[in-house]
Amino acid sequence: MTLQELAGHHPYPGFRRRALGILALAKGHPFALVAQVLGVSLPTPYNWPKAWCTKGLMGLLGGHQGGAPAKLTAELLDTAEQIVRASPCTLAQIDQRLREIHPDAPEFSLDCLSANLKKRGLSFTRTRLSLKKNAALSDLRPRRKT
């Protein structure tokens, strides 16, 4: 009864699809047919009954929780934050110091480091050489006679 209500009235189509899939599998329809009719990949319907049996309704509502583990762990981010707060430096310098402190740290991009530090309230701006440019341009300009 719960699955029929979920399949018919839930506001999110993904949840309705999962409920319909479990109902179809309970009626004996093959996994390949359920996957084809509902427009999902073949392994997906195999996961729905397992989630329903282990976690009940919350197993269906939770969805997929997989994915690769985060490369920047909380420990690495804490160290990076300490480095930044100790002295201002570029992202490349932060990366270099992190590698010195944690030589076994996995590879990560500077964009990922920047995004995670921004979440912690730190931001980076590119330093511009405007004073040098202005000085160079003023040397090329003729000086006014007064």
N, C-alpha and C positions, 0 to 999 in steps of 0.2 A: 504494500500500500504506500509506504514511504517513497519507494522508487518511482511509482506511478505519479505521485504528486510532484516529485522532483523533476521528472521527465516532462511533465505538462506545464508546470507553472514557475519554474525557477527563472529569475531574470537573466542569468548568464547562459549562453548557448553551450559552452563547454561542459557545464554541469548537467544540462539536459541531455547532451550527447552521451555522457558517461552512464547516466541512469538508463537511457534507452539501450545502450550496449549491454548492460548487465541483465536487463529484462529479456533482451533477445537471446543472450547466451543461456539464460535460465530456461528458455523455451526450447533449447536444443539446436539453435542455428549455429553453423560453423563459424569459427573465428574469422576466416578469410572473408566470408560474406558480410559479417558485421562490420569489419574494417572497411570494406568497399562501400557499403551503403552509407556509413557514417562519415566517410571521407577522412579516415585516419590511417596511419601506417599499420602494417600487419602486427608488429609486436605490441602495439598499444592496447588492444582488447584483452591480451593475456594479463596485463597488469591490473585491470579493473577488478576482476573477481578476487585477486589476491588482496588488493587494498580494501575491498568490501569485507572480506572475511577477517582480516587482521585488525582493521581500525573502524569498521562500520561506516557510517555516514561521513565521518570526518576523513576517512581514507579517500573518499571520492571528492570531497570538497577541497582537500588539500592540493591535489594535482601533483605534478612532477616536481620533485625536490632535488633532482640530480645536478650534475654539472661538475666541472673540475674544481678542486679546492682553491681558495684564494692564494695567490702567490705572495702577496704582501700580507703577512700575518700581523696581528695586533702588536706583537713584540717588535717587529721591524718598523711598524709605523710609530710606535712609542719612541724608538731610538731615533728615527728620522725627525720627529718633532723636537726631541731634545737637541739634536744637531742644529736645527733651524733656530731654535730659541737661544742657543748659545752664541751664535754669530750668523749674520746674514750671509747666504751663499746661494749659488745657482743650483738647479736640479742636478746637473752633472756632478757638482761637488758633493751634494748630499748623497748621490748614488755611490760615489767613490768612497766616502767615509763609511757608508753603510757596509760596503764590501770589505773594508778594513776591519770593521767591528764584527761583522757576521760573514765570514768567508764562504760558508756553506749555504748562503741565501740563494733561492732560485732566481732565474732571470726574470726581470719585469721591465716594462717600458717606463720611460720618464713621464709619459702622459698619465699612466696609471698612478705613479707616485704623486704627480701633481694633483690629480683628481681626489686621491685619498687625503692628501694634506689640506686641500680646500674644504673637505668635509669636516676637518678639525679646526677650521677657522683660519688657516694660513693661506695666503695667496702670493703669487709671484708675478712680477711684471718684468718685461724685458728692459734692460738698461739701454738707453739710447745715447748715442754719442753726439747729441745735439750741440753741446758747447764746442766740441772740436770742429764740427761741421760749420758752425757759425763763425768760428775763428778763421777757418780756412777760407770761407767765402768772403769774409771782410778783408782778407789780405789781397784777394783778387780784384776787389772793387776799387775804382779810383777814389781817392780821398778828395773831399770838398775843400776848396780853398776858402778861407774866411777872412 
